Amino acid sequence: MKTKTADVLSHEKLHFDISEVYARMLRKKITETKDWGGNPHNTMEKIFSEINNESNVLQNSYDKDTAHGTIPLKQSQCKTKIELMLAEYSAWKN
């Protein structure tokens, strides 16, 4: 039972890590946006919507590919992918 709990926790932690990746992407996009147009609020909503949609796609794909964490090899592959993404966006941690 402890192994099952650890596996579930590991799977759910990667959902958190995916959210962190996309939070970093959002910070990067906001930082790099030069033209906020006539309505900065609309520009911000557009940026957030795009990043949020991308995040949702990856979250859903992750659950599908790993069968909600029940395929160890796929879980491991996703973990590696997410770790690489976290590293790629490490400059936008905070």
Buried (B, 14 or more C-beta within 10 A) or exposed (E): EEEEEEBEEBBEEBBEBBEBBBBBBBBBBBEEBEEEEEEEEEBBEEBEEEBEEBBEEBBEEBBEBBEEBEEEEBBEEBBEBBEEBBEEBEEBEE
